[in-house]
Amino acid sequence: MKRYIIFIACGLMLLFLGTHQAWSVFVRPLRAAHGFSAFQMQLIFNTGVFSFCTMIIVAGRLHDRFGPRPLAAASALLLGLAWGLAWAFSDNYFFLWLSMGVLATAASATGYVCPLATALKWFPDRRGLVSGLTAAWFAAGPVLLSWIAETLMRAGWEPRRIFGLVAATYAPAVLLTGMMLALPPGQPSHTEVAAFRRRSLLRDRRFWTLFAGMFVGTLPFLIVMGNAKPLALDFGLAPAVAAVAITVLAAGNATGRILWGIAIDRIGPRRSMLTAQVVLIVSIAALIAAGKASVAAFFLSVFGVGFCYGSNFAIYPATVTKLYGAHVLGSVYPFIMAAQAISSFGPGLNGFLKDTTASNFPGLFFALSVAVIGCATCSVLSRALDQNSTTDTPSPA
């Protein structure tokens, strides 16, 4: 039963680390209270994605060298500092940007690889499913925090008080679950991990295939997610209904991580990746064409965007483990996630377009264009995924 207990701890740790995608629930209250612009709010979200994708490169390598517990402790410390700083200085834009845009996401990045890699090492015979299930906990994090925040704000709480609550509860929870993580016996030594040279990835077409796929699969979602509730309000939904948009998007994200994890075990990386990209194109097109005219079309399209975004975090960790080995997941996968650091400029661009044109459609058309061009590109590059792969020997239960 040990591996199942550890698996639950992995999931709970990711649940408490998955906070940044709930950011849009705080956007309007903060703007109303302090006069921040749409661009400033988008910049915090944009910076957060960039911070996550750059910090995880360092944290992933450290995880492979030293194991999950030291990184879990550092993650908890950063998380408490970030939300505590936001509680103390929520009316100061610089400190709000520093705490929510840099430190909070750096905290998530520091801890993210720990539960993901640990779970994959305990279940090497079910890479896709375990990758999707663990990642689904991370996607459920915004659902939980959004629900908590919306409930408390309806009761009269200001965002500042909620920031303090998160600092006081989430950081200890991350520390507790992180200390429960342990690796199965028979893992490669630190010397073997250190011998892996990440610069060799630059000459590997399979790596660039996954990098391109991650960029294509994340940019449209980030544009929608960073502006989910305001987008719903601008589309004519009532405030109470618009608040559900974040939950629907996050639910699609969580569902996608599980179902695409099952898919990759059955149909392989290439077909899974391309199918997800096609569904993403259809979802964005439907949002543009019918989202403003129909509440059902809006929510179905938003769910589809989240569903396809979730595919990235089921397909790519499992594929990296298959191609390179689970013992270097933290060394390779963060470089693929770095594609999000590029796509993270999408929300900022969307905020600028919204401020300039007073419309969400230019940003949505940009997302659709990227999805179409990217899918065509990946259909050619992804042939490299059919090459021989490195597999792991199952670890004892």
C-alpha positions as CSV (number, residue, x, y, z in Angstrom):
1,M,0.0,0.0,0.0
2,K,3.0,2.3,0.4
3,R,3.0,3.6,-3.2
4,Y,-0.7,4.4,-3.0
5,I,-0.3,6.4,0.1
6,I,2.6,8.3,-1.5
7,F,0.5,8.8,-4.6
8,I,-2.2,10.5,-2.5
9,A,0.4,12.7,-0.9
10,C,1.6,13.6,-4.4
11,G,-1.8,14.6,-5.4
12,L,-2.6,16.7,-2.3
13,M,0.7,18.5,-2.6
14,L,-0.1,19.5,-6.2
15,L,-3.6,20.5,-5.1
16,F,-2.2,23.1,-2.8
17,L,0.5,24.3,-5.3
18,G,-2.1,24.9,-8.0
19,T,-3.1,28.4,-7.1
20,H,-2.0,30.8,-9.9
21,Q,-4.6,29.9,-12.4
22,A,-7.3,31.2,-10.0
23,W,-5.8,34.7,-10.4
24,S,-8.6,36.1,-12.5
25,V,-11.1,35.8,-9.6
26,F,-9.1,38.6,-7.9
27,V,-8.8,40.8,-10.9
28,R,-12.0,42.9,-10.7
29,P,-12.0,43.4,-7.0
30,L,-8.4,44.6,-7.0
31,R,-9.0,46.9,-10.0
32,A,-12.1,48.4,-8.3
33,A,-10.3,48.8,-5.0
34,H,-6.9,50.2,-6.2
35,G,-7.5,51.4,-9.8
36,F,-5.1,48.9,-11.4
37,S,-5.4,48.6,-15.2
38,A,-6.3,45.5,-17.2
39,F,-2.8,45.4,-18.6
40,Q,-1.3,45.5,-15.0
41,M,-3.5,42.6,-14.0
42,Q,-2.6,40.6,-17.1
43,L,1.1,41.4,-16.5
44,I,0.9,39.7,-13.1
45,F,-0.5,36.6,-14.7
46,N,1.9,36.8,-17.6
47,T,4.9,37.2,-15.2
48,G,3.7,34.3,-13.1
49,V,3.7,31.9,-16.1
50,F,7.2,33.1,-17.1
51,S,8.4,32.8,-13.5
52,F,7.1,29.2,-13.2
53,C,8.6,28.0,-16.5
54,T,12.0,29.5,-15.7
55,M,12.2,28.5,-12.0
56,I,11.2,24.9,-12.8
57,I,14.3,24.4,-14.9
58,V,16.5,25.0,-11.9
59,A,14.2,23.2,-9.5
60,G,13.8,20.1,-11.7
61,R,17.6,19.5,-11.9
62,L,18.0,20.0,-8.2
63,H,15.2,17.5,-7.7
64,D,16.9,14.8,-9.8
65,R,20.1,15.4,-7.8
66,F,18.8,15.6,-4.2
67,G,15.3,14.1,-4.2
68,P,11.9,15.5,-3.4
69,R,11.9,16.5,0.2
70,P,14.4,19.5,0.2
71,L,12.6,21.0,-2.7
72,A,9.2,20.5,-1.1
73,A,10.4,22.4,2.0
74,A,11.7,25.2,-0.1
75,S,8.4,25.3,-2.0
76,A,6.4,25.6,1.2
77,L,8.7,28.4,2.5
78,L,8.3,30.4,-0.7
79,L,4.6,29.9,-0.8
80,G,4.1,31.3,2.7
81,L,6.3,34.2,1.9
82,A,4.5,35.1,-1.4
83,W,1.0,35.1,-0.1
84,G,2.0,36.7,3.2
85,L,3.7,39.5,1.2
86,A,0.5,39.9,-0.9
87,W,-1.5,40.1,2.3
88,A,0.7,42.9,3.7
89,F,1.0,45.0,0.5
90,S,-2.0,44.2,-1.7
91,D,-2.5,47.9,-2.4
92,N,1.0,48.4,-3.7
93,Y,1.3,47.2,-7.3
94,F,5.0,46.5,-7.3
95,F,4.7,44.2,-4.2
96,L,1.5,42.6,-5.6
97,W,3.4,41.9,-8.8
98,L,6.4,40.6,-6.9
99,S,4.4,38.3,-4.6
100,M,1.8,37.0,-7.0
101,G,3.7,37.3,-10.3
102,V,7.1,36.1,-9.2
103,L,7.3,34.4,-5.7
104,A,4.0,32.5,-5.7
105,T,4.6,30.8,-9.0
106,A,8.3,30.3,-8.1
107,A,7.0,28.4,-5.1
108,S,4.8,26.2,-7.3
109,A,7.6,25.6,-9.7
110,T,10.0,24.6,-6.9
111,G,7.6,21.9,-5.7
112,Y,5.9,20.9,-8.9
113,V,8.3,18.3,-10.2
114,C,8.6,16.6,-6.7
115,P,5.2,14.9,-6.7
116,L,5.0,14.3,-10.4
117,A,8.3,12.6,-10.7
118,T,7.8,10.6,-7.5
119,A,4.4,9.3,-8.7
120,L,5.8,8.2,-12.1
121,K,8.7,6.4,-10.5
122,W,6.3,4.3,-8.3
123,F,4.0,3.5,-11.3
124,P,6.3,3.0,-14.4
125,D,3.8,0.6,-16.0
126,R,1.1,3.3,-16.2
127,R,2.9,6.4,-17.2
128,G,0.2,8.2,-19.0
129,L,-2.6,7.5,-16.5
130,V,-0.4,8.4,-13.5
131,S,0.9,11.5,-15.2
132,G,-2.6,12.6,-16.0
133,L,-4.0,11.8,-12.5
134,T,-1.3,13.6,-10.6
135,A,-1.4,16.6,-12.9
136,A,-5.2,16.7,-12.5
137,W,-4.7,17.5,-8.8
138,F,-2.7,20.5,-9.8
139,A,-5.5,21.6,-12.2
140,A,-8.0,21.1,-9.4
141,G,-6.1,23.7,-7.3
142,P,-7.6,26.7,-9.0
143,V,-11.1,25.2,-8.7
144,L,-10.7,24.9,-4.9
145,L,-9.1,28.3,-4.5
146,S,-11.7,30.0,-6.8
147,W,-14.5,28.5,-4.8
148,I,-13.0,29.6,-1.5
149,A,-12.3,33.1,-2.7
150,E,-15.7,33.6,-4.3
151,T,-17.5,32.3,-1.2
152,L,-15.5,34.6,1.1
153,M,-15.8,37.7,-1.1
154,R,-19.6,37.2,-1.2
155,A,-19.4,37.2,2.5
156,G,-17.6,40.5,2.5
157,W,-13.9,39.5,2.6
158,E,-11.4,41.6,0.7
159,P,-8.8,39.9,-1.5
160,R,-6.2,40.9,1.1
161,R,-7.7,38.8,3.8
162,I,-7.9,35.8,1.5
163,F,-4.2,36.2,0.7
164,G,-3.4,36.0,4.4
165,L,-5.6,32.9,4.8
166,V,-3.8,31.1,1.9
167,A,-0.4,31.9,3.4
168,A,-1.5,30.5,6.8
169,T,-3.0,27.3,5.5
170,Y,-1.5,26.3,2.1
171,A,2.2,26.6,3.0
172,P,1.9,24.2,6.0
173,A,-0.1,21.7,3.9
174,V,2.6,21.7,1.2
175,L,5.3,21.1,3.8
176,L,3.4,18.2,5.4
177,T,2.6,16.4,2.1
178,G,6.1,17.0,0.8
179,M,7.7,15.3,3.7
180,M,5.6,12.2,2.9
181,L,7.3,11.8,-0.5
182,A,9.8,9.0,-0.9
183,L,11.4,7.2,-3.8
184,P,11.1,3.5,-4.6
185,P,14.1,1.2,-4.2
186,G,16.5,0.7,-7.1
187,Q,16.6,4.2,-8.4
188,P,19.6,5.4,-10.4
189,S,22.4,7.1,-8.4
190,H,23.1,10.8,-8.3
191,T,26.1,10.1,-10.4
192,E,24.0,8.7,-13.2
193,V,21.7,11.7,-13.1
194,A,24.7,14.1,-13.1
195,A,26.1,12.3,-16.2
196,F,23.0,13.3,-18.2
197,R,23.9,16.3,-20.4
198,R,21.0,18.6,-21.0
199,R,22.7,20.4,-23.9
200,S,22.3,17.2,-25.9
201,L,18.6,18.0,-26.1
202,L,19.4,20.9,-28.5
203,R,20.3,18.3,-31.2
204,D,17.3,16.1,-30.5
205,R,14.4,16.5,-32.9
206,R,12.1,14.7,-30.4
207,F,12.8,17.4,-27.8
208,W,11.9,20.2,-30.3
209,T,8.8,18.4,-31.2
210,L,7.6,18.3,-27.6
211,F,8.7,21.9,-27.1
212,A,6.7,23.2,-30.1
213,G,3.7,21.1,-29.0
214,M,3.8,22.6,-25.5
215,F,3.8,26.2,-26.9
216,V,0.9,25.5,-29.3
217,G,-1.1,23.8,-26.6
218,T,-0.6,26.4,-23.9
219,L,-0.9,29.9,-25.5
220,P,-4.6,29.9,-26.3
221,F,-5.5,28.6,-22.8
222,L,-3.3,31.3,-21.1
223,I,-5.1,34.0,-23.1
224,V,-8.5,32.7,-22.0
225,M,-7.6,31.7,-18.4
226,G,-5.9,35.0,-17.6
227,N,-9.1,36.8,-18.5
228,A,-11.8,34.1,-17.9
229,K,-14.2,36.0,-15.6
230,P,-13.9,39.4,-17.3
231,L,-14.3,37.7,-20.7
232,A,-17.5,36.0,-19.5
233,L,-18.8,39.4,-18.2
234,D,-18.0,41.1,-21.5
235,F,-19.8,38.3,-23.4
236,G,-23.0,39.3,-21.5
237,L,-23.1,36.7,-18.7
238,A,-24.4,37.7,-15.3
239,P,-21.7,38.1,-12.6
240,A,-22.8,35.0,-10.7
241,V,-22.8,33.0,-13.9
242,A,-19.5,34.5,-15.1
243,A,-17.8,33.4,-11.9
244,V,-18.4,29.8,-13.0
245,A,-16.2,30.3,-16.1
246,I,-13.1,29.8,-14.0
247,T,-14.4,26.6,-12.6
248,V,-15.5,25.3,-16.0
249,L,-12.1,26.1,-17.5
250,A,-10.3,24.4,-14.6
251,A,-12.6,21.4,-14.6
252,G,-11.9,21.0,-18.3
253,N,-8.2,21.2,-17.5
254,A,-8.4,18.6,-14.8
255,T,-10.6,16.2,-16.9
256,G,-8.2,16.6,-19.8
257,R,-5.2,15.6,-17.8
258,I,-6.9,12.3,-16.8
259,L,-8.5,11.4,-20.1
260,W,-5.5,12.3,-22.2
261,G,-3.3,10.4,-19.8
262,I,-5.4,7.3,-20.6
263,A,-5.2,8.2,-24.3
264,I,-1.5,8.3,-24.5
265,D,-1.2,4.8,-23.0
266,R,-3.5,3.5,-25.7
267,I,-2.8,5.5,-28.9
268,G,0.7,6.9,-28.2
269,P,2.2,10.4,-28.0
270,R,2.0,11.5,-31.6
271,R,-1.7,10.8,-32.1
272,S,-2.6,12.1,-28.7
273,M,-0.8,15.4,-29.2
274,L,-2.2,16.1,-32.7
275,T,-5.8,15.1,-31.7
276,A,-5.6,17.5,-28.8
277,Q,-4.5,20.3,-31.0
278,V,-7.3,19.8,-33.5
279,V,-9.9,19.8,-30.6
280,L,-8.3,23.0,-29.3
281,I,-8.7,24.7,-32.7
282,V,-12.4,23.7,-32.8
283,S,-13.0,25.0,-29.3
284,I,-11.4,28.4,-29.9
285,A,-13.3,28.8,-33.2
286,A,-16.6,27.9,-31.5
287,L,-15.9,30.4,-28.7
288,I,-15.4,33.2,-31.3
289,A,-18.4,32.2,-33.5
290,A,-21.0,31.3,-30.9
291,G,-19.7,32.2,-27.4
292,K,-21.4,35.6,-27.2
293,A,-24.7,34.3,-28.6
294,S,-25.1,31.2,-26.4
295,V,-24.3,30.6,-22.8
296,A,-24.1,26.8,-23.5
297,A,-21.7,27.4,-26.4
298,F,-19.6,29.7,-24.3
299,F,-19.1,27.2,-21.5
300,L,-18.7,24.2,-23.8
301,S,-16.0,26.1,-25.7
302,V,-14.2,27.2,-22.5
303,F,-14.3,23.6,-21.3
304,G,-12.8,22.5,-24.5
305,V,-9.9,25.0,-24.2
306,G,-9.2,23.8,-20.7
307,F,-9.6,20.1,-21.8
308,C,-6.9,20.5,-24.4
309,Y,-4.6,22.5,-22.2
310,G,-4.7,19.6,-19.7
311,S,-3.5,17.3,-22.4
312,N,-0.1,18.9,-22.3
313,F,0.5,17.9,-18.7
314,A,-0.5,14.3,-19.2
315,I,1.1,13.7,-22.6
316,Y,4.5,15.4,-22.2
317,P,5.7,14.1,-18.8
318,A,4.7,10.5,-19.9
319,T,6.5,11.0,-23.2
320,V,9.7,12.4,-21.6
321,T,9.7,9.4,-19.2
322,K,9.3,7.0,-22.1
323,L,12.0,8.7,-24.3
324,Y,14.6,9.6,-21.7
325,G,13.8,7.8,-18.5
326,A,12.0,8.8,-15.3
327,H,15.3,9.5,-13.4
328,V,15.9,12.6,-15.6
329,L,12.3,13.8,-15.8
330,G,13.2,16.8,-13.7
331,S,16.2,17.6,-16.0
332,V,14.3,17.3,-19.3
333,Y,10.6,18.1,-18.7
334,P,11.2,21.7,-17.4
335,F,12.9,22.6,-20.6
336,I,9.7,21.6,-22.5
337,M,7.6,23.5,-20.0
338,A,9.8,26.5,-20.8
339,A,7.8,26.8,-24.0
340,Q,5.1,28.3,-21.7
341,A,7.5,31.0,-20.8
342,I,7.2,32.1,-24.4
343,S,3.5,31.6,-24.6
344,S,3.1,33.5,-21.3
345,F,3.4,36.7,-23.3
346,G,0.0,35.9,-24.8
347,P,-2.0,37.2,-21.8
348,G,-0.1,40.4,-21.7
349,L,-0.6,40.9,-25.4
350,N,-4.3,40.1,-24.9
351,G,-4.6,42.7,-22.2
352,F,-2.9,45.3,-24.4
353,L,-5.3,44.5,-27.3
354,K,-8.3,44.7,-24.9
355,D,-7.2,48.1,-23.6
356,T,-6.6,49.3,-27.2
357,T,-9.7,48.0,-28.9
358,A,-12.1,47.5,-26.0
359,S,-12.7,44.0,-27.4
360,N,-11.7,40.4,-26.6
361,F,-11.9,39.2,-30.2
362,P,-8.4,40.4,-31.4
363,G,-6.8,38.3,-28.7
364,L,-9.0,35.3,-29.5
365,F,-8.2,35.5,-33.2
366,F,-4.5,35.6,-32.4
367,A,-4.9,32.5,-30.3
368,L,-6.7,30.7,-33.1
369,S,-4.0,31.6,-35.6
370,V,-1.3,30.3,-33.4
371,A,-3.2,27.0,-32.8
372,V,-3.8,26.4,-36.6
373,I,-0.2,27.2,-37.6
374,G,1.2,25.3,-34.7
375,C,-0.8,22.2,-35.4
376,A,0.4,22.1,-39.0
377,T,4.0,22.5,-37.9
378,C,3.7,19.8,-35.2
379,S,2.1,17.3,-37.7
380,V,5.4,17.3,-39.5
381,L,7.8,17.5,-36.5
382,S,6.0,14.8,-34.5
383,R,7.1,12.0,-36.8
384,A,10.3,12.0,-34.7
385,L,8.3,10.6,-31.8
386,D,8.0,7.3,-33.6
387,Q,11.8,6.7,-33.1
388,N,13.1,4.2,-30.6
389,S,12.6,5.2,-26.9
390,T,14.2,4.5,-23.6
391,T,12.0,2.7,-21.2
392,D,12.3,1.9,-17.5
393,T,12.2,-1.3,-15.6
394,P,9.1,-1.4,-13.3
395,S,10.0,-0.7,-9.7
396,P,8.8,-2.9,-6.9
397,A,5.4,-2.0,-5.4
